[in-house]
Amino acid sequence: MNRNLTIFVLLGFSLLSLFLLTLFLGSVHIPLGEIVGILIGNEPTRSVWEKIVLELRLPAAFTAILAGLALSISGLQMQTLFRNPLAGPYVLGISSGASLGVAILILATVTLQTLSGFNSTGISPLAIVIAATLGASSVMLLITFLAMKVKSTLTLLIVGVMFGYAVSGLVGILIYFSKPDDIQAYLLWSFGSFRGTGWRELKILLPCILIGAIYSIARLKSLNAMLLGDDYATSLGQNLKRTRFEILVSTALLAGSVTAFCGPVAFIGIAIPHLCRALFRQSDHSVLIPAVMLAGSSMALIANIIAGMPGSDYALPLNAVTSIFGAPVIIWVVIRQHRSLDTP
């Protein structure tokens, strides 16, 4: 068994173990045998255990897997597209754009309903996905346009960060004119969580992520060619405009749909690709894409378990947990690059 296959097997085993651990750990202790019995359709000792496992823990576990997969693929694509190791849906403002789309939909819609005297029963999950995807797509279009004009990746990175601040300012204005209950709902959403998604939302989240992932897999050769520069990719017959557009659509759909239901989850998209490159010691996307899918899903499950604080009635903000794990990875990347530049 070669090295890469061994690592894939270990990643797959880790993902399965973490999935079962997510179902086992929580504020309510449920014996592992009971959980397995519930999953295969047996009647549990307590009826409430079935509801906890099937309606709370299982959807949260699937959401974490899908979100980790989607954010890791989008981060890998953006790092390849911009040839920037610090590129990611959070750093370059993609998640901020998705957040703005959701904020406009939630806060502005509620405000208009209040002014008009019409109160709806709720906002459709599909509408949230569309709003987040449009917001993410708008930012990606802007960044892609700037990437064609600005050659410096550092400048592009600064522009992305500054755009994130500008978006935060617009969201702040919406919050200022909104009701306290709506503000609290938005702030809780912005903290990030995999636990607020049920089966109804998963029916929308799953196809969105599948479409985005299929786009990525279909562009494997193009992504590998882009690693060596635009001229080399063009010499291989790649249509760069079409490739950039498809990466744009894929990344916006992946990051936008996850942000819609889970909030702007930080650092997974930027950290996991670097960890996989170091683990597999290569940049071939035919290896990296399945690798980041497994590693990203595992990382999201770990973050979900920690954020849930098993045995406690409290829960931590998901972004606080991902930042604690992700920030050291980014520091390591920056230091390693600095050392490579200093090496004669």
N, C-alpha and C positions, 0 to 999 in steps of 0.2 A: 504493500500500500504506500503510494507516494505521499509526500508531505502535505500537499494541498488537499488531497482527499481525506487525510487524517484530520486536518483542521476543520474541514466541512462536516465531518462526522461528529466531531466534538461540539461544533456550533449547533448542529441539529439536536444533539442530545441535551445541550444546555437549554435550548429553546423549549424543548418538550418538558424538561424538569421545571423550568421557571413557570411555564404555563400551569402545570399541576400545582406548583407552590402558590401561585396566585389564587387558585381556587380554594386552597387549604387555609391560607392565612387571612385573617380579618378580625374585626372587633368581636365577632361571635365564633367560638370554637366549634368546628364541625369535624367529627372523626373522618380520617381519610377514606376508610371503607364506606362510610355513608356517602361521601362525595362521588366515589367511583360508582356506587349503586345508583345514585341519582342520574349520573351521566348515561348509564346503560338502561335506564328506565325503571329501576326498582322503586318500590314505595319506601320512603325514608321513615325513620323512627318518629321524627317530628316533621309535620307538614311545613313549618316555617323554614326549615333547612332547604327544602326544595326551591322555595321562592328566592331565598338568599343566593343559592348557587346558580340557578337558571336565569333569574331576572336581574341580578346585581353583579355577581362576580364573573360569570361567564361572558356577558357582553363587555365588561370592562377589560377582561383578558384579550378578547378578540380585537377590541378597539386599540389597545396598547400595541398588539402585534402589527396591525395595519398601519398605525401612526408611525411606529418606529421604522417600518419598511419604507413608507412613503417619504418621510423626512430624510432618511439616509440616501435614498435614490436621488431625491431632488438636490441634496447637498453635493453628492458626487457629480451630478450633471453640471451644476453651476461651477464647481471648481475646475472642471474640464473646459467648459465653455469660456470662462474668463481667464483660465490658466492662472488662477489665484488660489493659494492654499487656504486663505481666510474667507473665501466666498461661501455663502450659505443662505438659505431662505430667511434666517433671522438677521444675520449681519448686514446683508445687502438690502434690507427693507421689504423683502417679499412678504414676510409674515406681518409686517406693519401695514402693508397695503391691504392684505386680507383682513386684518383687524379693523381698518378703516371702513372697508366694505360692510362688515358685520355691524360696526358701530352705527353707521348711517342707517342700516336697515332696522336695527333694534331701537336705537335712541330716537332717530328722526321719525320713524314710523309711529312710535308711541306718542311722540309729541304732536304729530299731525292728527292722530286719532283723538287726542285729548282736545285739541283746538276745534276739531270738526264735530265733536260730541259722539263720534262713532268708535266703539270699542270692539275689536275683533277677538276671537277666542284664542288666538295665538298666531305665531309666524311659522310658516311651513318650513320644515327642515331643508327641503329642496331650495327654497328661496334663500336660506342662509348659505347653502353651498354656492349658489349662483353669485350672491353678493361677495362672498369671500374670494371666489375664483376671479371675478371681475376686478376686485381690488388688487389681488396678487398679479393678475395679467397686466394691469395698468402700470404697475411698478416695473415688472419685467420688460415691458415694451420700452419704458423710459431708459432703463439700465442698458438694454440691448442697443438702443439708439446711441446712447452715450459711449458705449463700448466701441462703436464704429467710428466715433469722432475723437475719442480720447484714447491714446495708446498706453498711457500709464495705468497699470492696474491699481496702484496705490491711490491715485486720484479717483478712480472709479469706486474704490472701496470707501473712501471718505465721502463721496457723493451719496453712496447708498446709506451710510450711517446718518448723514445729515438729513436725507430724505425721511429716514425713520423718525428723527426728531420733529421734522415738519408735520408728519402724519400724527405724531403724538399731540402736537399742538392743536390740530383740527379735531382730534378726538376729545381733547380737553374742552374745546368750545362746545361740542355737543353735550358733554357731561354737565357743563355749567348750566345749560338750559333744560336739563332733564330732571325728572322726578327722583327723589331719593331711592325709591324701590328699584327703579330702572337702572340707576347708577350702581347700586349694590349688585344687581344681576350681571351687569356688564363687567364690573370689577372682579367678581367671582369667576366669570368666564375667562377673563384675561390672566388669572393666576395659572390657568391650565389644569386640566384634569381628564383622565381617561374614564372616570366613573360616572359621568353624566350622560353617557350614551346608552340607549336601549336598543332593542331589536329593530324598532321602526327607523331609527337613525342609521343603524348598520346597513339596512337595505339600500340606503343612498350612498353611504360612505364606501362600501365594498366595491360597487361597480366603478365609482369615480377613481379609486386607487388602482383597480385592475386596468382601466383604460390608460392611466398615466404610466403604469409599470410596463404595459405592452408597448407603448410608444418608446420607452427607454430601451427595452430589449431589442426592438426593431432597429434602433440606431447604434447598435454595438460597434459596427465597423466604422461608422462615421465618428463616434466618440474617440475611438482609438486613433483614427487619422488626425483628429484635431489636436491630439497631444503633441504632435510634431510640428504644429503651425498651420496657418491657413493656406500657405502656398503649397505645402506638401499634400494637404487634404484635397486641394483643387487639382493637383497633378494626378491624383488617384481617381479623378472623375466625380468627386463629391460635390453636390450642390449645397454650398455653404449657407445660402439664404434659406433654403428649405430646411436644412438641418437645424439652423438656429431657431427657426420658427417652430419646428416640432419639439425641440428641447424646451422652448418657451412655453408651449401649450402643456407639455407633460409636467414641467416643474410647477407651473401655476395651478394646474389641476391637483397635483399631489399636495403641495403646500397649502393651497386654498381650502381644499376639502377637510384636511386635518385641522387647520386653524379654525374652520367653521364650527366643528363639533368639540374640539379639545382645547381650544384657545391657542395663543401663540407660543407653542412649545419651543424652548430655547435649547441650543447647543447640540442636540442629537444629530441634526442635519450636517453640522460642520465638523463634529468630532469623530463620528463613526467612520467616514471614509478614510481619515488619516490612520485610525487604529487598524483598519483592514489592510491598508497599504503596508503598514509596518509588519502586520501579522503574516501576510502572504508574500511580502518582498517583491511586489510587482505592481504595474499600473494597467494591466490588461483588463478592460471592462468586462470581458466574458467571464473573468474570475471575480472581479470586484463587485459587479452588480448582484450576483447571488450572495456574495459574502456580506455586503452591507445590508441586504435584506434580512439575513439571519442574525447578524450582529446588532443591527438597529432594533429589530423586534425584541431581542433578548435584553438590550439596554432599556428599552421602554418598559418591559415587564419588571425589571429590577427597580426602575424609578417608580413604577406604580405600586410595587410592594412597599417600598420605603415610605412613599407619600401616604399610604394608607395606615401607617403606624399600627401594625398588627397587635391585637390585645388592648388597644386603646380606642376610646370613642372619638378621638381627634384625628384630623387629617392635615397633612402639610400641603402647601401649594406645590404643584408638580414642577413649576419652573424653578423653585428654590432647590429642589433635589437635582434636576438636570444641570443646573448651573454649577453646583458643587462638584459634580462629576466632569462636566464639560470644560469648564474654565481651565483646569490644569492641563488638559490635552492641548488647548489652544496656546497656552504659555509654552508648552513643550515644543510645539510646531514652530513658534516664533524664535525660540532660543536655538533650535536646531538649524533653522534657515540662517540665522545670524552667524552661527559658527561656520556653516558651509561657505558663507560669503567671506568670512575672515581668513579661511584656510587658503594659503598661497597655492 
